[in-house]
Amino acid sequence: MRFLSIILLFLLSVPVSAEMPTVHLKISGHALSAEVAYTQKNRTRGLMHRKSVAKNSGMLFVFPETSLHSMWMVNTNIPLSIAFLDESGMILNIVNMLPRTQTKHSAANAAKYALEMNLGWFKARKIKTGQHVSGLEKAPAAK
């Protein structure tokens, strides 16, 4: 019985994000670390139910197809900014999103990726539409 209690305690202590790989990206000289949501399950969950995101960390969504993707903030407790990116990593648009809302936020053009960071992260670093994100080739392909 004690052995089962130890195993249960261990499993409960493993972070939800343990199954998501991390990739290191750069935008205009600014380094960041992003968990990669490349499966349907992880893209659907995203940053839901989290209480915070580290200062220079976020989540990179890798979509199986390039399309006019949209995101919303249902069950997400953290205010976020999202950058939609094309296949080459160029930022198409950046949108601010409020927590626990059902407002649909969409890519301005066909996007292959979306990068969520803490609210204002892009603005504070003067990162704008048209700039490129490097390091995307290290992310797993979408499943």
QUIVEN-V126769 format. One record per helix or strand. SS is the DSSP state (H for helix, E for strand). FROM is the first residue (numbers start at 1). TO is the last residue. If there is no record, write none. Layout:
ss:SS from:FROM to:TO
ss:SS from:FROM to:TO
//
This chain:
ss:H from:2 to:13
ss:H from:16 to:19
ss:E from:22 to:27
ss:E from:30 to:37
ss:H from:40 to:45
ss:E from:57 to:67
ss:E from:70 to:71
ss:E from:80 to:85
ss:E from:90 to:97
ss:E from:105 to:106
ss:E from:111 to:118
ss:H from:121 to:124
ss:E from:132 to:134
ss:H from:136 to:138
//
